[in-house]
Amino acid sequence: MNLKNKIELSELKARKESIQKIFFYRICGTGMGAAACLLKEKGYDVQGADLKFYPPMGDYLKHTGIPLYKAEEITPEFLKGFDLIVVGNVVSGKSPEARMLEEIGVPFVSFPSAIGALVLNDVNVVGIAGTHGKTTTTYFFTQLFEKLGTNPGYFIGGVIEGRNSSRLGDGKYFFIESDEYDSAYFEKISKFRLYCIDHLILTSLEFDHADIFKNVQEIKDQFKFALPEIKKSILVSSDYPAIKELQLESKDTASVKDWRFYGEQSLLGPKIIKCDPSQTEFSLQIAGKTEIFKTNVVGPHNILNLSAAVLFAAAEGFALDSIRKSLMSLQMVKRRQEVRGKYRGTTVIDDFAHHPRAVQETIRAINLLYPNLKVCVVIEPNSATARSSIFQKEFGECFLGAAEVIWARPEKATTVEGQQNLDCIELSHRLKKSGISSVAVSNLVDLREQIDLHTGDKNVLLILSNGTCLGLWESDFVREIH
């Protein structure tokens, strides 16, 4: 591995005036595509390549004006015409691609370093981090501050109906989804450590990404590296023991000692007063007073995430009446409780949840939204961690409120070292013993047959996957949804 041309964040900050032409190698990832668009908006000459241009990011990129190439068309001589190469995390350190990029002599960086040095270093960055809810919470912050009359920048790791996944804004506020996953094969640190964060919002902290971290302590350690760089404020959830541990472990190193806690276990709240399928009424303690808010957002976990945005806006001096008026027409990111339509009379909901806590909270929210319907869950444990045996126990306990659970058994073996594959058959048997009907399938034909057994206007179909769900979302099932 030859890393002599890899540029550190501090060096790229110093050299940024000499950067004009930037090439994104493997541009079609959600983060890479959004970063490329952000740097193009900043005024850089941006181009990119990938093996294939899958939707939705592939379709989106084709309409951005960024010149795009197939990876096999890219030669070392071509790349020598650029000032900087941004390398996607999908590139393996052992691959021929990595050897080529290392040996052509052009400086290269990860996309978090690129946007950290070239965009975020000069703006007021609000980093939204956490095991759960980063994407949704970042979008809530963005929408709220737009409705409050500001022009925020944002960077969201999800596809949003009717808008770009990133925008430069005017610099007064820049909301960024701050992922704990590592940055590149040559930069094995969490992305958020490269984002020049001024304000940190931490929604949750549990063990995940077992292909990167051995335990939750290693995730906490990444935050401990970042905390001394947080310049202004820290707002965190009270509902996760690991966050309180992080505060205690970093009290002597963090430059900001005043941590504010929100959450169901916090004095600040939120406290849900009442809810129905169309709206939620909740309270928060602000400046020593109980303040009441109403929103079209439903589900306890969504209210927690929205509360972080409300509390931050209030702390920034925005009038509470203005905040109240901004909460009634908020939108969700795609694949977050997204109603796709009806299949044979059954409402179909697409959601990204693949961690046991997220699964539990999503089912809880769907039961609130559809109190008179039976919730039939299809779950594809698709991430490296979810398809390992790490959460074998937790997955057997998180489906309270579901009437039926259909396991779409992962097609790939887990890549988590030292772990077996998740045993979906054992989980199916265990759920049956607890009174929840369950079955495990391993192909699309059997999955469709099971889904067809649970159609009708008395059921709601909740599909949980961060992939294609054994090809379901690429099949004619989609065309039958109306």
Residue pairs with C-beta under 8 A, 6 or more apart in sequence:
1 93
1 98
1 102
1 186
2 99
2 102
2 103
3 102
3 186
5 102
5 105
5 106
5 107
5 108
6 107
6 108
6 109
6 186
6 187
7 15
7 84
7 107
7 108
7 109
7 113
8 113
9 113
9 116
9 117
9 194
12 19
12 84
12 107
12 109
12 113
12 114
12 117
12 118
13 117
13 121
15 107
16 117
16 118
18 83
19 44
19 83
19 84
19 118
20 44
20 45
20 83
21 44
21 45
21 47
21 81
21 82
21 83
21 84
22 39
22 44
22 45
22 46
22 47
22 82
22 83
22 84
22 85
22 86
22 114
23 46
23 47
23 48
23 49
23 79
23 82
23 84
23 85
23 86
24 32
24 35
24 36
24 46
24 47
24 48
24 49
24 85
24 86
24 88
24 111
25 48
25 49
25 71
25 74
25 85
25 86
25 87
25 88
25 91
25 97
25 101
26 32
26 49
26 50
26 51
26 71
26 87
26 88
26 90
26 91
27 33
27 36
27 48
27 49
27 50
27 61
27 66
27 68
27 88
28 48
28 50
28 52
28 53
28 54
28 57
28 58
28 61
29 57
29 88
29 89
29 90
30 57
30 157
30 158
30 159
30 165
31 89
31 111
31 112
31 157
31 179
31 191
32 48
32 86
32 88
32 111
33 57
33 60
33 61
33 165
34 155
34 156
34 157
34 164
34 165
34 166
35 86
35 111
35 114
35 115
35 155
35 166
36 46
36 48
36 61
36 64
36 66
36 86
37 46
37 61
37 64
37 66
37 164
37 165
37 166
38 115
38 119
38 155
38 166
38 167
38 168
39 46
39 114
39 115
39 118
39 119
40 46
40 64
40 65
40 66
41 166
41 167
41 168
42 118
42 119
42 168
44 118
46 66
47 66
47 67
47 68
47 69
47 82
48 61
48 66
48 67
48 68
48 69
49 68
49 69
49 70
49 71
49 73
49 74
50 58
50 68
50 70
50 71
51 70
51 71
52 58
53 59
53 61
53 62
53 68
56 159
56 334
57 159
60 159
60 165
61 68
62 68
71 97
76 100
76 103
76 104
79 85
79 101
79 104
79 106
80 104
80 105
80 106
82 106
83 106
83 107
84 106
84 107
84 108
84 109
84 114
85 101
85 106
85 107
85 108
85 109
86 108
86 109
86 110
86 111
86 114
87 98
87 101
87 108
87 109
87 110
87 111
87 184
87 185
87 186
88 111
88 184
89 110
89 111
89 181
89 182
89 183
89 184
89 185
91 97
91 98
91 101
91 184
91 185
92 98
92 185
93 185
93 186
98 185
101 108
102 108
108 186
109 117
109 184
109 187
110 183
110 184
110 186
110 187
110 191
110 194
111 183
111 184
112 183
112 187
112 191
112 192
112 193
112 194
112 195
113 183
113 187
113 194
115 155
115 195
116 194
116 195
116 196
119 153
119 168
119 174
120 174
120 176
120 195
120 196
121 196
122 171
123 153
123 169
123 171
123 172
123 173
123 174
124 171
124 172
124 173
124 174
124 198
124 199
125 174
125 176
125 195
125 196
125 197
125 198
125 199
126 141
126 173
126 174
126 175
126 176
126 197
126 198
126 199
126 201
126 312
127 176
127 178
127 192
127 195
127 197
127 199
127 200
127 201
128 134
128 137
128 138
128 141
128 175
128 176
128 177
128 178
128 201
128 203
128 308
129 178
129 179
129 180
129 192
129 200
129 201
129 202
129 203
129 223
130 137
130 201
130 202
130 203
130 204
130 205
130 237
131 180
131 203
131 204
131 205
131 206
131 207
131 208
131 355
131 357
132 203
132 204
132 206
132 301
132 355
132 357
132 358
132 361
133 203
133 204
133 301
133 304
133 305
134 157
134 177
134 178
134 179
134 203
135 156
135 157
135 158
135 177
135 333
135 336
135 352
136 302
136 305
136 332
136 333
136 336
137 201
137 203
137 305
137 306
137 308
137 309
138 154
138 155
138 156
138 157
138 175
138 176
138 177
139 154
139 156
139 158
139 160
139 331
139 332
139 333
140 297
140 305
140 306
140 308
140 309
140 330
141 152
141 154
141 175
141 201
141 308
141 309
141 312
142 152
142 154
142 156
142 175
143 326
143 330
143 331
144 309
144 310
144 313
144 323
144 326
144 327
144 330
145 152
145 173
145 175
145 313
146 152
147 325
147 326
148 313
148 318
148 322
148 323
148 326
150 170
150 172
150 173
151 169
151 170
151 172
152 167
152 169
152 170
152 172
152 173
152 174
152 175
153 166
153 167
153 168
153 169
153 170
153 171
153 173
153 174
153 175
154 166
154 167
154 169
154 174
154 175
154 176
155 165
155 166
155 174
155 175
155 176
155 177
156 165
156 166
156 177
156 333
157 165
157 177
157 179
158 165
158 177
158 333
158 334
158 335
158 336
158 352
159 165
159 333
159 334
159 335
160 331
160 333
160 334
161 331
161 334
176 195
176 197
178 191
178 192
178 195
178 197
178 200
179 190
179 191
179 192
180 190
180 191
180 192
180 208
180 209
180 219
180 222
181 190
181 191
181 209
181 212
182 188
182 189
182 190
182 191
182 212
183 189
183 190
183 191
183 194
187 194
188 212
189 222
189 225
190 219
190 222
190 223
190 226
192 222
192 226
193 222
193 225
193 226
193 229
196 229
197 226
197 229
197 230
197 231
198 230
198 231
198 232
198 233
199 230
199 232
199 233
199 234
199 235
199 312
200 226
200 227
200 230
200 233
200 234
200 235
200 236
201 235
201 236
201 308
201 312
202 223
202 234
202 235
202 236
202 237
202 243
203 237
203 304
203 305
203 308
204 237
204 239
204 240
204 243
204 357
205 216
205 219
205 220
205 223
205 237
205 240
205 242
205 243
205 246
206 216
206 240
206 242
206 355
206 357
207 213
207 215
207 216
207 219
207 390
208 219
208 355
208 383
208 385
209 219
209 383
209 384
209 385
210 384
210 385
210 388
210 390
210 416
210 419
211 384
211 385
211 415
211 416
211 417
213 219
216 242
219 242
220 242
220 245
220 246
220 249
223 246
223 250
224 246
224 249
224 250
224 253
227 234
227 250
227 253
227 254
227 255
227 256
228 253
228 254
228 255
229 255
230 254
230 255
230 256
231 255
231 256
232 256
233 256
233 258
233 260
233 312
233 315
234 254
234 256
234 258
234 259
234 260
235 259
235 260
235 262
235 308
235 311
235 312
235 315
236 243
236 247
236 259
236 260
236 261
236 262
237 243
237 261
237 262
237 263
237 266
237 304
237 308
238 244
238 261
238 262
238 263
238 264
238 265
238 266
239 263
239 264
239 265
239 266
239 304
247 259
251 257
260 268
260 311
260 315
261 268
262 268
262 269
262 270
262 284
262 304
262 307
262 308
262 311
263 269
263 270
263 304
264 270
264 300
264 304
267 285
268 284
268 285
268 286
268 307
268 311
269 282
269 283
269 284
269 285
269 307
270 282
270 283
270 284
270 303
270 304
270 307
271 282
271 283
271 284
272 280
272 281
272 282
272 300
272 303
273 281
273 282
273 283
273 292
274 280
274 281
275 281
275 298
275 368
276 298
277 298
277 368
277 369
277 370
277 371
278 296
278 298
279 294
279 295
279 296
279 298
279 328
280 294
280 295
280 297
280 298
280 303
281 292
281 293
281 294
282 292
282 293
282 295
282 303
282 307
283 290
283 291
283 292
283 293
284 290
284 291
284 293
284 307
284 310
284 311
285 291
286 311
286 314
286 320
287 314
291 320
293 310
293 323
293 324
293 327
294 324
294 327
294 328
295 303
295 306
295 327
295 328
295 330
296 327
296 328
296 329
296 330
297 303
297 306
297 327
297 330
297 332
298 365
298 368
298 369
299 337
299 361
299 362
299 364
299 365
299 366
299 368
299 369
300 361
300 364
300 365
300 368
301 358
301 361
301 362
301 364
301 365
302 337
302 365
306 327
306 330
310 323
310 327
313 323
314 320
314 323
332 338
334 350
335 350
335 351
335 352
335 466
336 351
336 352
337 349
337 351
337 362
337 365
337 366
337 369
338 349
338 350
338 351
339 347
339 348
339 349
340 348
340 349
340 350
340 478
340 481
341 347
341 348
341 481
341 482
342 348
342 481
342 482
343 451
343 455
343 461
343 477
343 480
343 481
344 452
344 455
344 456
344 480
345 455
345 456
345 457
346 376
346 454
346 455
346 456
346 457
346 459
346 460
346 461
347 370
347 373
347 460
347 461
348 461
348 463
348 481
349 366
349 460
349 461
349 462
349 463
350 463
350 473
351 362
351 462
351 463
351 464
352 358
352 464
352 465
352 466
353 359
353 361
353 362
353 464
354 379
354 380
354 381
354 382
354 383
354 386
354 464
354 465
354 466
355 385
355 386
355 391
356 391
356 394
356 395
356 397
356 398
357 394
357 398
359 377
359 379
359 395
359 398
359 399
359 464
360 398
360 399
360 400
362 462
362 464
363 375
363 377
363 398
363 399
363 400
363 401
363 402
363 462
364 401
366 375
366 401
366 460
366 462
367 375
367 401
370 460
373 458
373 459
373 460
374 403
374 404
374 458
374 459
374 460
375 401
375 402
375 403
375 404
375 459
375 460
375 462
376 402
376 403
376 404
376 406
376 451
376 454
376 459
376 460
376 461
376 462
377 399
377 402
377 404
377 405
377 406
377 462
377 463
377 464
378 406
378 408
378 447
378 450
378 451
378 461
378 462
378 463
378 464
378 465
378 469
378 472
379 405
379 406
379 407
379 408
379 463
379 464
379 465
380 408
380 410
380 464
380 465
380 467
380 469
380 470
381 387
381 391
381 395
381 407
381 410
381 422
381 424
382 410
382 465
382 466
382 467
382 469
383 466
384 414
384 415
384 416
385 391
385 414
385 416
386 410
386 422
387 410
387 412
387 413
387 414
387 421
387 422
388 414
388 416
388 419
388 420
388 421
388 422
389 414
389 419
389 420
389 421
389 422
389 423
390 416
390 419
391 422
392 422
392 423
392 426
392 427
395 422
395 427
396 427
396 430
396 431
396 434
399 405
399 431
399 436
402 436
402 462
403 436
403 437
403 459
404 436
404 437
404 438
404 454
405 428
405 431
405 436
405 437
405 438
405 439
406 438
406 439
406 440
406 441
406 447
406 450
406 451
407 424
407 425
407 427
407 428
407 438
407 439
407 440
407 441
408 441
408 442
408 447
408 465
408 469
408 470
408 472
409 424
409 440
409 441
409 442
410 421
410 422
411 442
411 470
413 421
414 420
414 421
414 422
424 440
425 440
427 438
427 440
428 438
428 439
428 440
429 438
431 437
431 438
432 438
439 450
441 447
441 450
441 470
442 470
443 470
444 470
444 471
444 472
444 475
447 469
447 470
447 472
448 472
448 475
448 477
451 461
451 477
454 461
455 461
463 469
463 472
465 473
468 474
